């Protein structure tokens, strides 16, 4: 009986390690499948920063370019966190912004997202050290996950303040939608999504470095399961179009 128990535990641990390796490989593949940056565009003063919501397929940019009749610069990279290296990429959104500035200034408008990988990558590839998955027996999101998201809030405010000091006039910040169960997604993370969107919206509202135009775009009422691909996280073509439409509603009234 003892031997069977040891074998059972060994198999469970082996399964967890194997699952972690598979997720790591999948996330790494997503990073490699990022669409190329656009460093020279029809309008170099409008810039896209962010993660794989923009960068995995590039469809959001495709729709926006078709609406505007011209291209915008794009530096979004799959796997990117707001600030700091991770197991998927060392190129964070702070780095993206620095690269965009070095390629061309001034930047008038930035549309972006950020913060999702700060939660997702540890939760799916590092055994959820911040307990951002809320299981059925937990009454609310853990304090450790909230603390992680609060740190993301601080990094986001600092980044938006830097943009304001640099003269960026308009910032359109796309929040995150509820994910579904899939290859990397899990509905147990949706409480973290909700708290994350709340804090990201507050970051956009509370950045004070300049009196620029800032808006948080909440996609949760618009994106459903059918708008998400099999991995449970990234937008399908229908989801990309809906997200592009939400951004375009704010972008089209600005000079472009």
N, C-alpha and C positions, 0 to 999 in steps of 0.2 A: 504493500500500500504506500509506504514511504517512497519507494523507488518510482512508483507511478506519479506521485505528487511532484517529485523533483523533475521528472520528465515533462510533466504538464507545465510546470513553471518555466522550464527551459524552453519549451515550445512557444509559450506565450511571449517570453522575452525575445526569442528569435523572430517571432512574427512581428513584434513591435519594431525591432531593429530593421527588419526587412521592409516594413511599411515606411519607416522613416527614410531609408535609402531610396525607395521608389519615389517618395514625395520630393526628396532632394533632387533627384534626377529630373523629375517633371518640372520643378521650379527652375532648375538650371536650363532646361530645354526652352522654357518660356522666355528666359532672358536672352538666349541665343536667337530666338525667333522674333525679337524686337524688330519692328520696321526701322529702316535707316533714319537717322536724323535728317532734318531739312535745315541746312545752315544758310541757304540763300533762297529767298522766296520772292513772290510778287510784292508782298508787303513785309519787309524785314522788321517793322516796328511792332508787329503782333507775334507773340511767342507762346508756344504750348510747352508746359512742363508737366511732369507727373510720372505715373507708373504704367503698368500693363493694361489698365483700362483703356488708355490711349494707344499704347505702344505695341500690343500684341498683334493686332490686325491692322491698325492704322485707319480703320473705317470711319471713325469720328472725324478725323482730319479730312478724309475724302469727301464726306458729306459737307463739311463746312467750306471747303475749297469750292465745291460746286455751287453752294449757295452764294458765296461772295464773288465768284468769278475770278478769284486769284488765290494764290497759295500763301500760307503763313509759315513761319519757322517752327520746327518741332524738335524738342530735345527729350521728350518723355522716353523712359527706359523701363522695360519690364524688370521687376524685382526691386525698384528703387524705393527707399524709405525717405522720410523727410530729411533726416540728418544721420549720418553714420553708416559704416560698412555693415554688410550682413553676409550670410552664406551664399547668396545668389549674386550680388553685385556690390562693388565698392563705389559705384557712381550714384550718389544720392541727389536729392532735388536741390540742395544747396549748390552742389557741383554743377548741375544742369544750368542753374541760373548764372553762375559765374562764367560758364562756357558761353552762354547766350550773350552776356555782356561783352565778353572778349571778342566775339565774332562781329557784333554790330551794336552800336548805340546811336541815338537813344531808343529805349524800348517804351512804347506808349501803353500797350495792353498785354496782359498775360492772362491766359486761361489755363487752368491747372487742376490737378487733384494732388493728394498726398496724405500719408498717414496709414493707409490701409495695410501696407506690407509690414509696418511696425507691429501690427497685431497679428496678421495672417501668418507670416513666416515663422515666428516662434510657436504659434499655436499648432501648425501642421507639420513642422519639420524639427522641432526641438522639444517635443513632449509637453507643450503648453506650460512653460514655467511661470507665466503670469496668471494662469487659470482664467483665460478669457473665454473658454467654452463654458456655457452655463448648462449643466446637466439637469435632468428632471427633478432631482432631489434638492437642488439649490434654489433658494427663494429669490435671489437677485444676483446681479453681476458682482464678481469678487472685488474687494478693495484693492488687491494687487493689480488687477487689470485696469481699474479706474486710475490708479496711480501711474501706470504706464501711459495711458491715454492722456492724462494731465501733463505728463512730460512732453508728449507730442504737441499738445496745445502750446506749451511754452516755446518749443522750437518753431512752430508755425507762426506764432505772433512775431518772434524775432526775425524770421525770414520776410514776412510781409512788411514789417517796419523797415527792413533794409531796402526792400523794393521801393517803398515810399520815399526814403531818403535819396534814392538814386533817381527819382523823378518819374517812376512808373505811374501813369495816370489812372489806369483801370485794371482791376484784378477780379476775374471771374473764377470762383473756386467751386469746383464740382465736388459734391459730397458722394457718399457711397450708398448703394441700394442693398436691400436684403439679398443675401446669397442663398443658394439652394444646396442640397446634398449632392455631391459629385465627387470627382477624382481628388480634388483638394478642398472643395467647399463643404461647409456643414452649417445647418440651421442653428446649431448650438452657439454659433458665433454672432448671431443677429442682435443679441442684447449689447454686445460690444460694438456692433455697427451703429446701433441707436445712440449709445453714449458717445461714441466717436463723432458722429455727425453733430450731436449737440455741442461738443467741445470745439469742433472745427468751425461751426457757425459762430460760436463765441469768439474764436480767434480772429475770424474775418471782421466781426463787429468791433473788436477791442483794439485792433492794431491802430496806433496813434501817431506814427512817425510823420505822416503827411495827410493832408485833407484830400486824398484821392477817392475815386469811386471804387467801392468794394462790394461784391455781392456773393452770397453763398447760395448755391443751386442744389436743392434737395431732390434727388431723383427717386426716392423711395416710393412715392405714390404712382410712379409711371412704369417702373421696371418689374415685370413678373417673371415667373420661372421660364416661360417660353422665350424670353428675351436673353437667356443666359445659356452658354454652351455647356457641354457635358462635364467640364471640370467643376461646375457649380459656382464659378466666380466671374468669368470674363463675359463681356456682352457678345451675343450673337449679332448678326447683321441688323435685325429688328431693334435690338437693344442699343446698338451703336447709333442708329438713326434717331431713336428717341432721345438719347443723350445729346447728340449733335443739335437736335431741334431745341432742346432746353438751353443749350449754350447760345445758339444762334438768336434766340428770342432776346437775349441780353446784348449780344455782340453786334447785331445789325443796327442798333440805334446809336452805336458809337462810330467815330470816324474810322474807316477801314479802307 
